[in-house]
Amino acid sequence: MDQSAPFPDQPGSVRTVGILGAGRVGTAVARQALPGGYAVALGTAKPPEDIELIVSFTAPGAVAKTAEDVIAGADLVILAIPLSHYRDLARHDFGGRIVIDAMNYWPPVDGTMAEFEGEESSSEVVQRLLPDARIVRALNHIGYHELEENALPPGAAGRQALALAGDDPAARAAVAEFLDRLGYDPVDAGPLRAARFFGAGFPLFGTRLDRAEMTAALHALRPAVAAGA
Amino acid sequence: MEIGIDSFAVIMPGPDGRMQTPQERMDALLQEIELADRVGLDAFGVGEHHRAEFVDSAPTIIMAAGAARTKTIRLNSAVSVLSAVDPVRLFQQFATLDLISKGRVEIVAGRGSFVDAYPLFGLDLHDYDALFAENLDLLLKLREESHPHWQGKFRPALTGQGVFPRPVQKELPIWIGVGGTPQSFLRAGLLGLPLMVAIIGGTFRRFRPLVDLYRRAGAEAGHAPEKLKVALHAFGYVAETSQGARDEAYPPWSYMMSNLAKERGYIDASRRQFDAMAAPGGAFMVGSPEEVAAKMLGASDDLGGLSRITFQMSGAAGNPVAMRRSIELLGTKVAPIVRAAATPRVAAPVA
């Protein structure tokens, strides 16, 4: 896609965004997606009425639904629950949907979990748990409040880059467009195994880089990764 | 508006690069509590951490020493890691402290920003929220009744055993300490408990929707507006001049941040970021007395009326002399400006 083009009048393939989780990350992504022109729904394990007040104050314009309804109505699903609860996701039917995994494995804050202690990215573990989801890892290496503060229109000088990785090229393209509409230059890092290079502990995590810097940083970490191959 | 200090009793190197001993830090901390009382500050909070660079794993003992040396200042935890403690024991300790201090203690209950307490006490971090909710429920019950009947999931039931002593204060203040989690604001509002919001970066204004959520939830649950008090905990430091305050507060802040960044796997913070947060609109109350007073009043406006602001002043902990001067300036120069300007305002919840 031509990433320097201004926003089209309508979003492309993705029109409705469904967010699982109504915490710091979920509500911040919702706030940022709404002005991008998306219809946004949030759902948690609780009944929708338990999070209605949260949604109405923290993401006015978004709606609270059950997690099942959030997924069923979404072109793009975003996982924004604590990773420690990720196994709960297995009861949902993702039906081949594009799913952004914004969750992080962060032992100093959330404790250790054996399955995430290996070399691979937590998103690879999540993808195996959810074979009917087209997982793309994104939004995990930027702070939830920075997501709102650092957004800039396309072409703006110093526009921050956000990396993405996933095994499905069409899903990656859709997520790239979504990140662009949130106010960021998407940088396609390629297959999901590349996601490990922007997890916690790597230099990209929490660092504000533009597209050229992000691309160079990914190249430096693993030359094949940044080509998007 | 009340003005307080929260200390995390952190051990760090002084200006000469030498690391303080735990005994030196404790001695300095008790002097700081005494000084805060003498210059008329309203509250002093002691943190709770279970790791090498802090001396505050037993905050109630520090508070007891502080209570014995002071007259009017209120003493609070900042925060009590409620998920990782038996609420009966916590209540007993604070009730005892209330007797020692003649009714000047407050509990601020929260998660804390470190997780060391969970493995230390054999708790599963994944139960954090359930533990917090259950322990808070019991703590509130203990505040109401001396012989409660109570049943939970994590602790043996209480079947009317007595919990003593009873505190001096009819209702021992129990605040909920929160970061940015919307659910925590909602819970505090529904329970009608005062809210202590920790804002350690970015801007104060960003938290307004969450504070409004708290007030609305409280109002809908039938709690009176005066019960729904909001306090702010933020990084702060005062010196004679604006530049001097920044130059003195940056090195220790940078030291703490770079240790944290190493442990948590993110990039180190820069002087540029520090200066941005110290500038008008940013979340650091660092500067000259006039500058800091203006920032406090601005924060209160941003958040719809604050009943208390507490300064997270651990940044100056490496330099006890600078820390004491900062406390003195806070009491003698900042407080008069703030008190003259601020009449407590409680905003109506926004629709």
Interface residues (C-beta under 8 A of the other chain):
Chain A: A22 G23 R24 T27 L53 I54 F57 T58 S84 H85 W106 P108 V109 D110 G111 Y144 H145 E148 E149 G199 A200 G201 F202 P203 F205 G206 T207
Chain B: F114 V115 Y118 P119 D124 L125 H126 G180 T181 P182 Q183 L186 G201 G202 R206 P209 L210 D212 L213 R216 A217 E220 E263 R264 G265 Y266 I267
